[in-house]
Amino acid sequence: MEKGIPVITEVELAYQISEAPFIGITGTNGKTTTTTLIYEMLKSGEKSPLIAGNIGTVASGVAENAKPDDSIVIELSSFQLMGIDEFRPEISIVTNLYDAHLDYHSSKQEYVEAKAAITKNQIASDFMIYNADQDLVLSMANETKAELVPFSAEVKHENGAYVEDGAACFRGEKSLKFQR
C-alpha cells in the first residue's frame, strides 16, 4: 500500500472474476443461518445458487467456476468488507448490528462502517433488505442508492416484511401464520 500497489480482498477478487451476480449477507448475528436459508430456497428455483464467503467456502474459488445463470450467495464479515473496491451485490441483506470485533476495529463506528460497505456500490436497480428495528441499520439504509426492503418484528412496513396478528406479512399479504 505504501508503494501504491493496489491491495484487494479475496471477496473483491471473486467479484472481479465472477460472471454470476451476488447476494451478500452481513450483520453481527444470523449471517450463516440467513445465507444457508437463501441458498436452500434458491435451489428450488430457476437460478443455480452457489454458496461462498465467511460460511467456509472460498469466494474466489466459487466465482472462478460461476456461470451467468448462477447466483452466488455470500456471507460477509466486517473484515471481508473492509477491503472492497467495486464489489456490488445485486441484493444486500443486513441482519443486525451489535458490538462485535471491537478488539480488531478501533471503534464501534469503524465496525459499522465496515458493515455498511456492503451497500456502498449498489445502484437504484439493486435491493437492500435490512432490519428496520435497529437504528444503526436504519442509518445504513439511509445512505444506499439501492431500493429498500425493510423487515421488522415491531413496525408494519407496507413495502417490506413485518409481523401482524401472529402472522408474517410481506407487502400487505400474510404469508405465514405462527403457531404456539
N, CA and C atoms as an extended XYZ file, in Angstrom:
540
Properties=species:S:1:pos:R:3:atomname:S:1:resname:S:1:resid:I:1 pbc="F F F"
N         0.833       -1.190        0.000 N   MET     1
C         0.000        0.000        0.000 CA  MET     1
C         0.876        1.253        0.000 C   MET     1
N         1.965        1.222        0.792 N   GLU     2
C         2.879        2.364        0.832 CA  GLU     2
C         3.500        2.641       -0.528 C   GLU     2
N         3.646        1.614       -1.352 N   LYS     3
C         4.251        1.746       -2.680 CA  LYS     3
C         3.206        2.032       -3.760 C   LYS     3
N         1.947        2.198       -3.349 N   GLY     4
C         0.895        2.494       -4.307 CA  GLY     4
C         0.407        1.276       -5.082 C   GLY     4
N         0.743        0.095       -4.592 N   ILE     5
C         0.286       -1.131       -5.235 CA  ILE     5
C        -1.103       -1.463       -4.691 C   ILE     5
N        -2.076       -1.638       -5.573 N   PRO     6
C        -3.432       -1.939       -5.087 CA  PRO     6
C        -3.464       -3.243       -4.275 C   PRO     6
N        -4.176       -3.204       -3.174 N   VAL     7
C        -4.390       -4.375       -2.336 CA  VAL     7
C        -5.899       -4.572       -2.259 C   VAL     7
N        -6.354       -5.780       -2.656 N   ILE     8
C        -7.793       -6.062       -2.617 CA  ILE     8
C        -8.038       -7.293       -1.763 C   ILE     8
N        -9.278       -7.431       -1.326 N   THR     9
C        -9.644       -8.607       -0.549 CA  THR     9
C        -9.994       -9.755       -1.490 C   THR     9
N       -10.061      -10.929       -0.927 N   GLU    10
C       -10.431      -12.117       -1.679 CA  GLU    10
C       -11.857      -11.979       -2.217 C   GLU    10
N       -12.735      -11.323       -1.466 N   VAL    11
C       -14.111      -11.092       -1.913 CA  VAL    11
C       -14.118      -10.171       -3.133 C   VAL    11
N       -13.285       -9.156       -3.121 N   GLU    12
C       -13.177       -8.254       -4.270 CA  GLU    12
C       -12.693       -9.013       -5.504 C   GLU    12
N       -11.707       -9.874       -5.335 N   LEU    13
C       -11.216      -10.703       -6.432 CA  LEU    13
C       -12.336      -11.577       -6.981 C   LEU    13
N       -13.102      -12.187       -6.094 N   ALA    14
C       -14.227      -13.031       -6.509 CA  ALA    14
C       -15.203      -12.236       -7.363 C   ALA    14
N       -15.505      -11.028       -6.934 N   TYR    15
C       -16.438      -10.180       -7.672 CA  TYR    15
C       -15.886       -9.849       -9.060 C   TYR    15
N       -14.608       -9.544       -9.121 N   GLN    16
C       -13.999       -9.135      -10.383 CA  GLN    16
C       -13.931      -10.275      -11.407 C   GLN    16
N       -13.848      -11.519      -10.957 N   ILE    17
C       -13.743      -12.637      -11.902 CA  ILE    17
C       -15.065      -13.357      -12.139 C   ILE    17
N       -16.089      -13.024      -11.376 N   SER    18
C       -17.354      -13.754      -11.464 CA  SER    18
C       -18.213      -13.299      -12.628 C   SER    18
N       -18.865      -14.267      -13.265 N   GLU    19
C       -19.884      -13.970      -14.265 CA  GLU    19
C       -21.274      -13.945      -13.626 C   GLU    19
N       -21.378      -14.430      -12.388 N   ALA    20
C       -22.669      -14.546      -11.702 CA  ALA    20
C       -22.911      -13.333      -10.791 C   ALA    20
N       -24.169      -12.977      -10.593 N   PRO    21
C       -24.500      -11.918       -9.630 CA  PRO    21
C       -24.360      -12.431       -8.195 C   PRO    21
N       -24.224      -11.477       -7.262 N   PHE    22
C       -24.047      -11.803       -5.856 CA  PHE    22
C       -25.262      -11.384       -5.031 C   PHE    22
N       -25.543      -12.204       -4.024 N   ILE    23
C       -26.469      -11.854       -2.942 CA  ILE    23
C       -25.597      -11.855       -1.695 C   ILE    23
N       -25.377      -10.681       -1.107 N   GLY    24
C       -24.472      -10.552        0.027 CA  GLY    24
C       -25.215      -10.410        1.333 C   GLY    24
N       -24.783      -11.170        2.339 N   ILE    25
C       -25.411      -11.145        3.656 CA  ILE    25
C       -24.372      -10.761        4.692 C   ILE    25
N       -24.704       -9.762        5.517 N   THR    26
C       -23.832       -9.383        6.620 CA  THR    26
C       -24.684       -9.032        7.827 C   THR    26
N       -24.022       -8.770        8.925 N   GLY    27
C       -24.668       -8.464       10.193 CA  GLY    27
C       -23.823       -9.056       11.300 C   GLY    27
N       -24.167       -8.783       12.519 N   THR    28
C       -23.420       -9.352       13.639 CA  THR    28
C       -23.842      -10.795       13.876 C   THR    28
N       -25.133      -11.023       13.922 N   ASN    29
C       -25.675      -12.362       14.180 CA  ASN    29
C       -26.616      -12.776       13.050 C   ASN    29
N       -26.700      -14.075       12.814 N   GLY    30
C       -27.659      -14.604       11.852 CA  GLY    30
C       -27.165      -14.696       10.418 C   GLY    30
N       -25.907      -14.367       10.170 N   LYS    31
C       -25.389      -14.396        8.800 CA  LYS    31
C       -25.407      -15.803        8.205 C   LYS    31
N       -24.883      -16.763        8.945 N   THR    32
C       -24.787      -18.126        8.422 CA  THR    32
C       -26.172      -18.725        8.202 C   THR    32
N       -27.063      -18.529        9.151 N   THR    33
C       -28.429      -19.044        9.022 CA  THR    33
C       -29.123      -18.425        7.815 C   THR    33
N       -29.012      -17.119        7.669 N   THR    34
C       -29.659      -16.425        6.558 CA  THR    34
C       -29.060      -16.852        5.224 C   THR    34
N       -27.742      -16.945        5.165 N   THR    35
C       -27.062      -17.368        3.937 CA  THR    35
C       -27.504      -18.774        3.540 C   THR    35
N       -27.519      -19.679        4.492 N   THR    36
C       -27.914      -21.064        4.224 CA  THR    36
C       -29.373      -21.142        3.791 C   THR    36
N       -30.248      -20.409        4.458 N   LEU    37
C       -31.671      -20.408        4.119 CA  LEU    37
C       -31.897      -19.902        2.697 C   LEU    37
N       -31.257      -18.805        2.332 N   ILE    38
C       -31.422      -18.261        0.981 CA  ILE    38
C       -30.897      -19.251       -0.057 C   ILE    38
N       -29.744      -19.829        0.210 N   TYR    39
C       -29.166      -20.824       -0.690 CA  TYR    39
C       -30.140      -21.994       -0.902 C   TYR    39
N       -30.687      -22.514        0.191 N   GLU    40
C       -31.616      -23.651        0.098 CA  GLU    40
C       -32.896      -23.271       -0.649 C   GLU    40
N       -33.406      -22.067       -0.432 N   MET    41
C       -34.617      -21.631       -1.133 CA  MET    41
C       -34.354      -21.479       -2.630 C   MET    41
N       -33.201      -20.943       -2.987 N   LEU    42
C       -32.876      -20.750       -4.397 CA  LEU    42
C       -32.662      -22.077       -5.134 C   LEU    42
N       -32.256      -23.104       -4.394 N   LYS    43
C       -32.051      -24.412       -5.028 CA  LYS    43
C       -33.327      -24.928       -5.676 C   LYS    43
N       -34.487      -24.512       -5.177 N   SER    44
C       -35.752      -24.978       -5.748 CA  SER    44
C       -36.279      -24.030       -6.826 C   SER    44
N       -35.533      -22.976       -7.148 N   GLY    45
C       -35.954      -22.007       -8.159 CA  GLY    45
C       -35.238      -22.200       -9.481 C   GLY    45
N       -35.342      -21.206      -10.335 N   GLU    46
C       -34.754      -21.260      -11.669 CA  GLU    46
C       -33.248      -21.007      -11.661 C   GLU    46
N       -32.762      -20.233      -10.713 N   LYS    47
C       -31.339      -19.926      -10.645 CA  LYS    47
C       -30.584      -21.069       -9.985 C   LYS    47
N       -29.367      -21.209      -10.380 N   SER    48
C       -28.499      -22.211       -9.772 CA  SER    48
C       -27.654      -21.508       -8.718 C   SER    48
N       -27.959      -21.706       -7.421 N   PRO    49
C       -27.216      -20.984       -6.392 CA  PRO    49
C       -25.877      -21.642       -6.064 C   PRO    49
N       -24.941      -20.808       -5.700 N   LEU    50
C       -23.648      -21.235       -5.192 CA  LEU    50
C       -23.480      -20.539       -3.856 C   LEU    50
N       -22.782      -21.154       -2.931 N   ILE    51
C       -22.626      -20.574       -1.597 CA  ILE    51
C       -21.145      -20.318       -1.344 C   ILE    51
N       -20.847      -19.173       -0.711 N   ALA    52
C       -19.446      -18.793       -0.546 CA  ALA    52
C       -19.268      -17.817        0.609 C   ALA    52
N       -18.009      -17.519        0.888 N   GLY    53
C       -17.661      -16.469        1.839 CA  GLY    53
C       -17.345      -16.979        3.215 C   GLY    53
N       -17.711      -16.195        4.184 N   ASN    54
C       -17.387      -16.447        5.589 CA  ASN    54
C       -18.010      -17.750        6.105 C   ASN    54
N       -18.857      -18.352        5.311 N   ILE    55
C       -19.530      -19.598        5.689 CA  ILE    55
C       -18.588      -20.800        5.541 C   ILE    55
N       -17.405      -20.573        4.977 N   GLY    56
C       -16.412      -21.633        4.897 CA  GLY    56
C       -16.012      -22.041        3.498 C   GLY    56
N       -16.541      -21.384        2.481 N   THR    57
C       -16.205      -21.693        1.103 CA  THR    57
C       -15.529      -20.471        0.483 C   THR    57
N       -14.331      -20.637       -0.008 N   VAL    58
C       -13.565      -19.520       -0.559 CA  VAL    58
C       -14.301      -18.913       -1.756 C   VAL    58
N       -14.599      -17.630       -1.671 N   ALA    59
C       -15.416      -16.962       -2.684 CA  ALA    59
C       -14.783      -16.963       -4.064 C   ALA    59
N       -13.481      -16.742       -4.148 N   SER    60
C       -12.844      -16.692       -5.469 CA  SER    60
C       -12.858      -18.062       -6.146 C   SER    60
N       -12.775      -19.126       -5.373 N   GLY    61
C       -12.872      -20.475       -5.932 CA  GLY    61
C       -14.250      -20.746       -6.494 C   GLY    61
N       -15.275      -20.264       -5.805 N   VAL    62
C       -16.657      -20.418       -6.277 CA  VAL    62
C       -16.872      -19.541       -7.511 C   VAL    62
N       -16.413      -18.298       -7.451 N   ALA    63
C       -16.615      -17.341       -8.544 CA  ALA    63
C       -15.910      -17.770       -9.821 C   ALA    63
N       -14.787      -18.419       -9.669 N   GLU    64
C       -13.999      -18.861      -10.826 CA  GLU    64
C       -14.804      -19.782      -11.740 C   GLU    64
N       -15.687      -20.572      -11.168 N   ASN    65
C       -16.484      -21.525      -11.947 CA  ASN    65
C       -17.933      -21.099      -12.130 C   ASN    65
N       -18.303      -19.929      -11.641 N   ALA    66
C       -19.688      -19.463      -11.719 CA  ALA    66
C       -20.059      -19.072      -13.146 C   ALA    66
N       -21.288      -19.378      -13.504 N   LYS    67
C       -21.836      -19.037      -14.815 CA  LYS    67
C       -22.837      -17.891      -14.649 C   LYS    67
N       -23.158      -17.187      -15.726 N   PRO    68
C       -24.096      -16.052      -15.633 CA  PRO    68
C       -25.460      -16.418      -15.050 C   PRO    68
N       -25.913      -17.670      -15.231 N   ASP    69
C       -27.215      -18.086      -14.702 CA  ASP    69
C       -27.171      -18.491      -13.236 C   ASP    69
N       -25.971      -18.547      -12.663 N   ASP    70
C       -25.821      -18.861      -11.242 CA  ASP    70
C       -26.081      -17.607      -10.413 C   ASP    70
N       -26.258      -17.781       -9.122 N   SER    71
C       -26.303      -16.696       -8.143 CA  SER    71
C       -25.368      -17.094       -7.011 C   SER    71
N       -24.468      -16.208       -6.649 N   ILE    72
C       -23.553      -16.502       -5.549 CA  ILE    72
C       -24.117      -15.882       -4.281 C   ILE    72
N       -24.464      -16.732       -3.338 N   VAL    73
C       -24.966      -16.301       -2.035 CA  VAL    73
C       -23.753      -16.289       -1.119 C   VAL    73
N       -23.382      -15.097       -0.638 N   ILE    74
C       -22.115      -14.942        0.066 CA  ILE    74
C       -22.294      -14.306        1.440 C   ILE    74
N       -21.772      -14.996        2.445 N   GLU    75
C       -21.750      -14.464        3.812 CA  GLU    75
C       -20.511      -13.592        3.953 C   GLU    75
N       -20.699      -12.374        4.463 N   LEU    76
C       -19.616      -11.398        4.524 CA  LEU    76
C       -19.382      -10.867        5.930 C   LEU    76
N       -18.161      -10.987        6.385 N   SER    77
C       -17.779      -10.442        7.689 CA  SER    77
C       -17.333       -8.991        7.523 C   SER    77
N       -17.188       -8.302        8.620 N   SER    78
C       -16.685       -6.926        8.575 CA  SER    78
C       -15.276       -6.900        8.006 C   SER    78
N       -14.481       -7.908        8.303 N   PHE    79
C       -13.103       -7.977        7.816 CA  PHE    79
C       -13.084       -8.090        6.292 C   PHE    79
N       -13.958       -8.910        5.737 N   GLN    80
C       -14.022       -9.089        4.291 CA  GLN    80
C       -14.521       -7.828        3.589 C   GLN    80
N       -15.403       -7.095        4.228 N   LEU    81
C       -15.976       -5.897        3.617 CA  LEU    81
C       -15.058       -4.681        3.687 C   LEU    81
N       -14.092       -4.707        4.588 N   MET    82
C       -13.208       -3.546        4.750 CA  MET    82
C       -12.375       -3.259        3.504 C   MET    82
N       -12.042       -4.278        2.735 N   GLY    83
C       -11.144       -4.079        1.609 CA  GLY    83
C       -11.792       -4.180        0.250 C   GLY    83
N       -13.076       -3.884        0.154 N   ILE    84
C       -13.710       -3.959       -1.162 CA  ILE    84
C       -13.560       -2.627       -1.875 C   ILE    84
N       -13.574       -2.717       -3.204 N   ASP    85
C       -13.468       -1.516       -4.027 CA  ASP    85
C       -14.690       -1.409       -4.941 C   ASP    85
N       -14.898       -2.415       -5.793 N   GLU    86
C       -16.005       -2.412       -6.748 CA  GLU    86
C       -17.116       -3.390       -6.386 C   GLU    86
N       -16.884       -4.273       -5.424 N   PHE    87
C       -17.858       -5.307       -5.073 CA  PHE    87
C       -19.245       -4.705       -4.912 C   PHE    87
N       -20.213       -5.297       -5.648 N   ARG    88
C       -21.593       -4.804       -5.607 CA  ARG    88
C       -22.556       -5.973       -5.698 C   ARG    88
N       -23.148       -6.344       -4.574 N   PRO    89
C       -24.186       -7.375       -4.642 CA  PRO    89
C       -25.468       -6.777       -5.227 C   PRO    89
N       -26.159       -7.551       -6.052 N   GLU    90
C       -27.444       -7.076       -6.563 CA  GLU    90
C       -28.466       -7.018       -5.436 C   GLU    90
N       -28.277       -7.892       -4.443 N   ILE    91
C       -29.115       -7.886       -3.248 CA  ILE    91
C       -28.185       -7.913       -2.046 C   ILE    91
N       -28.349       -6.949       -1.149 N   SER    92
C       -27.603       -6.971        0.111 CA  SER    92
C       -28.603       -7.161        1.238 C   SER    92
N       -28.163       -7.876        2.268 N   ILE    93
C       -29.013       -8.123        3.430 CA  ILE    93
C       -28.195       -7.808        4.675 C   ILE    93
N       -28.763       -6.985        5.553 N   VAL    94
C       -28.124       -6.663        6.828 CA  VAL    94
C       -29.055       -7.154        7.929 C   VAL    94
N       -28.626       -8.200        8.643 N   THR    95
C       -29.470       -8.837        9.646 CA  THR    95
C       -29.616       -8.001       10.911 C   THR    95
N       -28.504       -7.485       11.419 N   ASN    96
C       -28.495       -6.695       12.662 CA  ASN    96
C       -27.083       -6.205       12.916 C   ASN    96
N       -26.931       -5.288       13.857 N   LEU    97
C       -25.605       -4.791       14.247 CA  LEU    97
C       -25.538       -4.650       15.762 C   LEU    97
N       -24.569       -5.314       16.353 N   TYR    98
C       -24.292       -5.215       17.786 CA  TYR    98
C       -22.790       -5.011       17.958 C   TYR    98
N       -22.365       -4.657       19.145 N   ASP    99
C       -20.938       -4.516       19.420 CA  ASP    99
C       -20.250       -5.856       19.170 C   ASP    99
N       -19.269       -5.845       18.286 N   ALA   100
C       -18.520       -7.067       17.991 CA  ALA   100
C       -17.175       -6.697       17.379 C   ALA   100
N       -16.217       -7.555       17.567 N   HIS   101
C       -14.884       -7.405       16.977 CA  HIS   101
C       -14.241       -6.054       17.314 C   HIS   101
N       -14.610       -5.505       18.460 N   LEU   102
C       -14.033       -4.219       18.846 CA  LEU   102
C       -12.579       -4.363       19.285 C   LEU   102
N       -12.122       -5.600       19.452 N   ASP   103
C       -10.700       -5.837       19.709 CA  ASP   103
C        -9.891       -5.622       18.429 C   ASP   103
N       -10.545       -5.724       17.267 N   TYR   104
C        -9.882       -5.516       15.980 CA  TYR   104
C       -10.159       -4.112       15.446 C   TYR   104
N       -11.438       -3.755       15.425 N   HIS   105
C       -11.827       -2.431       14.933 CA  HIS   105
C       -11.515       -1.396       16.011 C   HIS   105
N       -11.060       -0.233       15.593 N   SER   106
C       -10.662        0.786       16.569 CA  SER   106
C       -11.844        1.383       17.318 C   SER   106
N       -13.061        1.236       16.760 N   SER   107
C       -14.255        1.765       17.412 CA  SER   107
C       -15.493        1.076       16.858 C   SER   107
N       -16.605        1.282       17.540 N   LYS   108
C       -17.873        0.745       17.051 CA  LYS   108
C       -18.209        1.381       15.696 C   LYS   108
N       -17.892        2.645       15.547 N   GLN   109
C       -18.150        3.346       14.280 CA  GLN   109
C       -17.389        2.705       13.125 C   GLN   109
N       -16.129        2.315       13.367 N   GLU   110
C       -15.348        1.651       12.325 CA  GLU   110
C       -15.981        0.312       11.949 C   GLU   110
N       -16.472       -0.411       12.941 N   TYR   111
C       -17.151       -1.689       12.699 CA  TYR   111
C       -18.405       -1.474       11.844 C   TYR   111
N       -19.214       -0.478       12.199 N   VAL   112
C       -20.441       -0.175       11.459 CA  VAL   112
C       -20.094        0.250       10.026 C   VAL   112
N       -19.070        1.053        9.859 N   GLU   113
C       -18.659        1.489        8.521 CA  GLU   113
C       -18.198        0.305        7.673 C   GLU   113
N       -17.505       -0.640        8.287 N   ALA   114
C       -17.076       -1.834        7.556 CA  ALA   114
C       -18.300       -2.606        7.069 C   ALA   114
N       -19.285       -2.785        7.928 N   LYS   115
C       -20.507       -3.499        7.545 CA  LYS   115
C       -21.287       -2.733        6.465 C   LYS   115
N       -21.290       -1.405        6.558 N   ALA   116
C       -22.026       -0.573        5.604 CA  ALA   116
C       -21.442       -0.653        4.199 C   ALA   116
N       -20.205       -1.098        4.073 N   ALA   117
C       -19.581       -1.210        2.754 CA  ALA   117
C       -20.342       -2.159        1.837 C   ALA   117
N       -21.142       -3.047        2.403 N   ILE   118
C       -21.904       -3.997        1.583 CA  ILE   118
C       -22.810       -3.279        0.588 C   ILE   118
N       -23.230       -2.082        0.911 N   THR   119
C       -24.176       -1.368        0.052 CA  THR   119
C       -23.576       -0.148       -0.646 C   THR   119
N       -22.301        0.149       -0.401 N   LYS   120
C       -21.720        1.397       -0.922 CA  LYS   120
C       -21.692        1.483       -2.445 C   LYS   120
N       -21.639        0.367       -3.144 N   ASN   121
C       -21.589        0.384       -4.601 CA  ASN   121
C       -22.910        0.000       -5.255 C   ASN   121
N       -23.924       -0.216       -4.441 N   GLN   122
C       -25.215       -0.604       -5.010 CA  GLN   122
C       -25.833        0.568       -5.769 C   GLN   122
N       -26.630        0.223       -6.778 N   ILE   123
C       -27.303        1.220       -7.608 CA  ILE   123
C       -28.815        1.065       -7.459 C   ILE   123
N       -29.560        1.950       -8.094 N   ALA   124
C       -31.017        2.001       -7.918 CA  ALA   124
C       -31.726        0.702       -8.298 C   ALA   124
N       -31.165       -0.085       -9.189 N   SER   125
C       -31.811       -1.335       -9.587 CA  SER   125
C       -31.501       -2.497       -8.634 C   SER   125
N       -30.641       -2.261       -7.646 N   ASP   126
C       -30.307       -3.272       -6.642 CA  ASP   126
C       -31.271       -3.170       -5.460 C   ASP   126
N       -31.170       -4.128       -4.540 N   PHE   127
C       -32.043       -4.155       -3.364 CA  PHE   127
C       -31.203       -4.260       -2.095 C   PHE   127
N       -31.615       -3.528       -1.078 N   MET   128
C       -31.048       -3.669        0.262 CA  MET   128
C       -32.180       -4.106        1.183 C   MET   128
N       -32.059       -5.324        1.701 N   ILE   129
C       -33.017       -5.860        2.667 CA  ILE   129
C       -32.396       -5.644        4.039 C   ILE   129
N       -33.125       -4.998        4.932 N   TYR   130
C       -32.487       -4.575        6.181 CA  TYR   130
C       -33.428       -4.659        7.374 C   TYR   130
N       -32.812       -4.775        8.543 N   ASN   131
C       -33.520       -4.835        9.816 CA  ASN   131
C       -33.934       -3.412       10.213 C   ASN   131
N       -35.203       -3.120       10.050 N   ALA   132
C       -35.717       -1.781       10.326 CA  ALA   132
C       -35.951       -1.542       11.817 C   ALA   132
N       -35.666       -2.530       12.655 N   ASP   133
C       -35.850       -2.377       14.099 CA  ASP   133
C       -34.589       -1.867       14.801 C   ASP   133
N       -33.519       -1.649       14.060 N   GLN   134
C       -32.272       -1.186       14.669 CA  GLN   134
C       -31.831        0.131       14.048 C   GLN   134
N       -31.594        1.128       14.906 N   ASP   135
C       -31.200        2.450       14.432 CA  ASP   135
C       -29.899        2.429       13.625 C   ASP   135
N       -28.919        1.622       14.038 N   LEU   136
C       -27.657        1.553       13.296 CA  LEU   136
C       -27.874        1.046       11.873 C   LEU   136
N       -28.743        0.070       11.736 N   VAL   137
C       -29.024       -0.477       10.406 CA  VAL   137
C       -29.845        0.534        9.601 C   VAL   137
N       -30.760        1.226       10.263 N   LEU   138
C       -31.541        2.266        9.579 CA  LEU   138
C       -30.638        3.357        9.020 C   LEU   138
N       -29.608        3.725        9.755 N   SER   139
C       -28.696        4.760        9.269 CA  SER   139
C       -27.949        4.271        8.030 C   SER   139
N       -27.622        2.981        7.969 N   MET   140
C       -27.006        2.416        6.763 CA  MET   140
C       -27.977        2.500        5.592 C   MET   140
N       -29.219        2.164        5.838 N   ALA   141
C       -30.235        2.172        4.787 CA  ALA   141
C       -30.432        3.574        4.216 C   ALA   141
N       -30.280        4.585        5.048 N   ASN   142
C       -30.447        5.966        4.585 CA  ASN   142
C       -29.345        6.411        3.631 C   ASN   142
N       -28.250        5.661        3.567 N   GLU   143
C       -27.104        6.044        2.740 CA  GLU   143
C       -27.039        5.318        1.395 C   GLU   143
N       -27.849        4.302        1.186 N   THR   144
C       -27.733        3.497       -0.035 CA  THR   144
C       -28.533        4.093       -1.187 C   THR   144
N       -28.140        3.717       -2.396 N   LYS   145
C       -28.897        4.067       -3.599 CA  LYS   145
C       -29.841        2.936       -3.987 C   LYS   145
N       -29.688        1.778       -3.352 N   ALA   146
C       -30.499        0.601       -3.671 CA  ALA   146
C       -31.941        0.793       -3.220 C   ALA   146
N       -32.837        0.012       -3.832 N   GLU   147
C       -34.229        0.005       -3.380 CA  GLU   147
C       -34.277       -0.655       -2.013 C   GLU   147
N       -34.970       -0.027       -1.086 N   LEU   148
C       -35.023       -0.510        0.298 CA  LEU   148
C       -36.183       -1.473        0.508 C   LEU   148
N       -35.871       -2.593        1.186 N   VAL   149
C       -36.880       -3.578        1.561 CA  VAL   149
C       -36.672       -3.870        3.050 C   VAL   149
N       -37.440       -3.188        3.912 N   PRO   150
C       -37.259       -3.385        5.351 CA  PRO   150
C       -37.937       -4.658        5.854 C   PRO   150
N       -37.428       -5.158        6.992 N   PHE   151
C       -38.147       -6.196        7.719 CA  PHE   151
C       -38.178       -5.793        9.181 C   PHE   151
N       -39.282       -6.154        9.862 N   SER   152
C       -39.466       -5.714       11.243 CA  SER   152
C       -40.386       -6.662       11.992 C   SER   152
N       -40.078       -6.851       13.252 N   ALA   153
C       -40.964       -7.594       14.141 CA  ALA   153
C       -41.827       -6.618       14.939 C   ALA   153
N       -41.550       -5.321       14.803 N   GLU   154
C       -42.201       -4.311       15.633 CA  GLU   154
C       -43.106       -3.343       14.881 C   GLU   154
N       -42.771       -3.032       13.614 N   VAL   155
C       -43.471       -1.982       12.870 CA  VAL   155
C       -43.931       -2.524       11.523 C   VAL   155
N       -45.146       -2.151       11.131 N   LYS   156
C       -45.664       -2.542        9.834 CA  LYS   156
C       -45.024       -1.679        8.747 C   LYS   156
N       -44.441       -2.334        7.755 N   HIS   157
C       -43.825       -1.636        6.623 CA  HIS   157
C       -44.523       -2.099        5.352 C   HIS   157
N       -45.255       -1.199        4.724 N   GLU   158
C       -46.029       -1.556        3.533 CA  GLU   158
C       -45.156       -2.101        2.406 C   GLU   158
N       -43.899       -1.679        2.330 N   ASN   159
C       -43.028       -2.126        1.238 CA  ASN   159
C       -42.018       -3.174        1.698 C   ASN   159
N       -42.324       -3.849        2.808 N   GLY   160
C       -41.386       -4.837        3.321 CA  GLY   160
C       -42.074       -5.964        4.056 C   GLY   160
N       -41.311       -6.605        4.940 N   ALA   161
C       -41.808       -7.734        5.728 CA  ALA   161
C       -42.004       -7.294        7.170 C   ALA   161
N       -43.040       -7.832        7.799 N   TYR   162
C       -43.368       -7.456        9.175 CA  TYR   162
C       -44.250       -8.534        9.787 C   TYR   162
N       -44.451       -8.416       11.084 N   VAL   163
C       -45.311       -9.346       11.804 CA  VAL   163
C       -46.579       -8.594       12.205 C   VAL   163
N       -47.733       -9.223       11.932 N   GLU   164
C       -49.015       -8.610       12.293 CA  GLU   164
C       -50.008       -9.704       12.652 C   GLU   164
N       -50.644       -9.563       13.791 N   ASP   165
C       -51.639      -10.529       14.255 CA  ASP   165
C       -51.133      -11.966       14.205 C   ASP   165
N       -49.895      -12.173       14.644 N   GLY   166
C       -49.321      -13.516       14.703 CA  GLY   166
C       -48.963      -14.121       13.365 C   GLY   166
N       -48.856      -13.289       12.344 N   ALA   167
C       -48.511      -13.792       11.007 CA  ALA   167
C       -47.378      -12.977       10.407 C   ALA   167
N       -46.542      -13.638        9.630 N   ALA   168
C       -45.517      -12.947        8.856 CA  ALA   168
C       -46.188      -12.406        7.601 C   ALA   168
N       -45.943      -11.136        7.323 N   CYS   169
C       -46.556      -10.487        6.169 CA  CYS   169
C       -45.469       -9.886        5.290 C   CYS   169
N       -45.749       -9.838        4.003 N   PHE   170
C       -44.847       -9.183        3.069 CA  PHE   170
C       -45.667       -8.327        2.128 C   PHE   170
N       -45.402       -7.030        2.157 N   ARG   171
C       -46.079       -6.044        1.312 CA  ARG   171
C       -47.603       -6.187        1.381 C   ARG   171
N       -48.096       -6.278        2.617 N   GLY   172
C       -49.529       -6.301        2.863 CA  GLY   172
C       -50.197       -7.649        2.762 C   GLY   172
N       -49.449       -8.675        2.450 N   GLU   173
C       -50.031      -10.002        2.264 CA  GLU   173
C       -49.500      -10.965        3.323 C   GLU   173
N       -50.408      -11.642        4.020 N   LYS   174
C       -49.986      -12.634        5.013 CA  LYS   174
C       -49.398      -13.837        4.289 C   LYS   174
N       -48.225      -14.249        4.748 N   SER   175
C       -47.568      -15.358        4.066 CA  SER   175
C       -47.325      -16.559        4.976 C   SER   175
N       -47.362      -16.353        6.287 N   LEU   176
C       -47.077      -17.452        7.206 CA  LEU   176
C       -47.696      -17.140        8.561 C   LEU   176
N       -48.508      -18.043        9.062 N   LYS   177
C       -49.140      -17.894       10.376 CA  LYS   177
C       -48.291      -18.608       11.418 C   LYS   177
N       -47.956      -17.911       12.494 N   PHE   178
C       -47.153      -18.514       13.571 CA  PHE   178
C       -48.062      -19.313       14.507 C   PHE   178
N       -47.593      -20.459       14.950 N   GLN   179
C       -48.357      -21.265       15.890 CA  GLN   179
C       -47.572      -21.371       17.187 C   GLN   179
N       -48.289      -21.395       18.286 N   ARG   180
C       -47.635      -21.519       19.602 CA  ARG   180
C       -47.709      -22.908       20.100 C   ARG   180
